[in-house]
């Protein structure tokens, strides 16, 4: 009797382990993660008569741990792209809600294009401004 139980257990153990591994892989691939750009971006914009400053606390939404790791690897490139984009903005854009939404969409578009060139995948699902302070 013990022999049958042991044989049955040995026969079913690999099947259950493979199912658990596939389940764990599936969960990792579809898990939504938020990658914060840290430290927040700080810089100036609108080179008119008065110099203005911004501080942007940004998070990027990605799917899967692999995408998160790739974003961390390309952090300097991402930061540069965002700083250059923010430096081109005017008071009219950053001073209105519609302008901020337009800037958020432009950040998403540029980051997706940039990461597609670098990694072959757009990686970023969405850009979120956790905090955007202008002065």
N, C-alpha and C positions, 0 to 999 in steps of 0.2 A: 504494500500500500504506500509506504513512504517513497519507494522508487518511482511510482506513478506520479506522485505529487511533485517530486523533484524534476522529473522529466517534463511534466506539464509546465512547471514554472520556468524551466530552461527554454522551452519552446516559445513561450509567450513573452518573456522578458525583453528580448531584442525588439519585438514589435511595439511594445509599449514605450520603450526608450526612444525609438525612432519617431513615434507619434508625438512624444513630449518635445523632442528636438525640433520637429517641424512646427509645432505650435509656438515654441519660443522664438524661432526664426520669423514666423509670420507676425508675431506681436511686435518684434523689433522693427520690422520693415514698415509697418503701418502706424507706428507710434508717432504722434505729433509732438515735436519739441520746439521750444523757443530758445533761440541763441541770442543772448544780449551782447551788444557791442559795448564792451567795457574797456576802459573808462568811457563815459559819455563824450560825444564829440563837442568840442568847444572851439569857436572861431569867430571871425568877423565877416560881415557881408555889407552890401550896399555902399560902395566906395564913393558916395556923394559927399556933401558938405560935412556930414556928421557920420563918424564911424559907428557902426552898430555891431552888437554881439549876439550870438546864439549859443544855446546849450541844448543838445539833442540827446535824449536817452532813447535809444532805438533797440528793438528786438526783432529778430527775423524768425519767421515760422517756417520750419522744415519738417519733412516726413522721414523718419528713420534716423538711427544713430550714425550711419555711415555719412549721411548728408551733413549732420551736425559736426562730425569730425573734419570733413572737407571744408566746411565754413571756417572752423577754427584754424585750419592750415592756411587758408587764404585771407586771414584777418587783415594783414597790412594792405592788401590790394583792395579789399572791401572798404576799409576806413578811408583810403585815399580817394576812392571814387565818390564816397559820400561827402567828404570834406570839400572836394572840388565842386560838387553839385550845390551844396549849401552856400559856398562862397559866391556863386553866380546869382543868387536870389536877390530880390529887391524887397523893399518895405511893403510894397503892394501885395506881394505874394505871401510873405510870412505874417502879415498883419491881419489876414482874413482867414476864416475857416475854409472857404472854398479853395483859397491859395494853398493852404496846408495840405488839403486833400489832394490837390493837383501835384504838389511836391512829393507826397507819399507814393502816389502812383508812378511818378517819374523815377523815384528811388527804386521801386520794385522793377520797373522796366530795365533800367540801366544795370542793376545788379544781376538780373536774370540773363541779360545779354553778355555781361562780363563773365559770369560763372559758366555760361554755356561755352564760351570761347576757351576758358581755362580747363574745364573738367569734362566737357561734352554733355553736361546736364544743367538745366537752369537752377536746380536745387531749392531756391527760395520760393515758398508758396505765397508769402505775404510779408509786408513790412509794417511794423507797428511803432508809432511814436508813443512811448510810455510817458514822456515828458518833453515838451518843446518850449523852451523859454527864450524870448527875444527881448533885447534891451536896446 
